[in-house]
């Protein structure tokens, strides 16, 4: 328990015990911290990319930080190849910046830890303008 507030408790989350959500195209996400465990200011999770997988360009309504946990990745910004990442490299992205992550390996998986600065974070696809709450994507079957 944290402090004197009886309703707030610390939580340990084990990704191997949590559901993974297929994002299509070789990417899957495991949501971690969020409102369901008591978070009120941010959400985070892990996204795995199969060999050669890239996600579409998109932006968010809040700041985002991403750490490359494993693999060989490229961060593309505003439609341009930008930064090659090594494991444990950590990014900070401002709101409304179009970006994507790509797995540069055709044989090995890649994995990122992402953190959004709002529990109501959205993802807007650059090409179509379609916007969804990140949390709603995790409830799709």
DAJOJO-V797377 format. One record per residue. RES is the residue in one small letter. SS is DSSP state (a for helix, b for strand, c for the rest). D_FIRST is the distance of its C-alpha to the first C-alpha in Angstrom with 2 decimals. Layout:
RES|SS|D_FIRST ; RES|SS|D_FIRST
This chain:
x|c|0.00 ; x|c|3.79 ; x|c|6.59 ; x|c|7.96 ; x|c|8.08 ; x|c|7.22 ; x|c|8.54 ; x|c|6.53 ; x|c|4.36 ; x|c|5.83 ; x|c|9.11 ; x|c|12.03 ; x|c|15.36 ; x|c|18.54 ; x|a|21.63 ; x|a|23.81 ; x|a|21.97 ; x|c|22.16 ; x|c|25.34 ; x|c|27.79 ; x|b|29.91 ; x|b|33.52 ; x|b|34.56 ; x|b|38.17 ; x|c|40.52 ; x|c|38.63 ; x|b|35.16 ; x|b|31.97 ; x|b|28.44 ; x|b|25.02 ; x|b|22.53 ; x|c|19.06 ; x|c|16.61 ; x|c|17.59 ; x|a|17.01 ; x|a|16.46 ; x|a|13.01 ; x|c|12.21 ; x|c|14.30 ; x|c|16.55 ; x|c|18.58 ; x|c|19.63 ; x|b|20.24 ; x|b|21.21 ; x|b|22.83 ; x|b|25.51 ; x|b|29.17 ; x|b|31.71 ; x|b|35.39 ; x|c|38.14 ; x|c|41.20 ; x|c|42.99 ; x|c|40.53 ; x|b|40.24 ; x|c|38.50 ; x|c|40.40 ; x|c|40.35 ; x|b|37.76 ; x|b|35.84 ; x|b|32.59 ; x|c|31.90 ; x|c|29.39 ; x|c|28.88 ; x|b|28.18 ; x|b|27.42 ; x|b|28.46 ; x|b|28.32 ; x|b|30.89 ; x|b|29.23 ; x|b|32.50 ; x|c|36.08 ; x|c|38.72 ; x|b|38.10 ; x|b|39.90 ; x|b|38.43 ; x|b|41.14 ; x|b|41.09 ; x|c|43.39 ; x|c|45.46 ; x|b|46.13 ; x|b|45.13 ; x|b|43.11 ; x|b|40.81 ; x|b|40.66 ; x|b|37.22 ; x|c|36.35 ; x|c|33.12 ; x|c|30.29 ; x|c|32.32 ; x|b|30.10 ; x|b|31.50 ; x|b|30.80 ; x|b|32.68 ; x|c|33.31 ; x|c|33.35 ; x|c|36.51 ; x|c|37.73 ; x|c|39.40 ; x|b|38.32 ; x|b|37.84 ; x|b|36.92 ; x|b|39.41 ; x|b|39.41 ; x|c|42.50 ; x|c|42.83 ; x|c|44.94 ; x|c|43.74 ; x|c|40.08 ; x|c|36.87 ; x|b|34.82 ; x|b|31.09 ; x|b|29.18 ; x|b|25.61 ; x|b|25.71 ; x|b|23.54 ; x|b|24.61 ; x|c|23.73 ; x|c|23.51 ; x|c|21.94 ; x|c|25.50 ; x|c|27.22 ; x|b|30.72 ; x|b|33.20 ; x|b|36.85 ; x|b|39.48 ; x|c|42.05 ; x|c|45.06 ; x|c|44.58 ; x|c|42.32 ; x|c|40.21 ; x|b|36.68 ; x|b|33.68 ; x|b|29.98 ; x|a|28.35 ; x|a|25.89 ; x|a|28.99 ; x|a|30.49 ; x|c|27.69 ; x|c|28.58 ; x|c|32.23 ; x|c|33.64
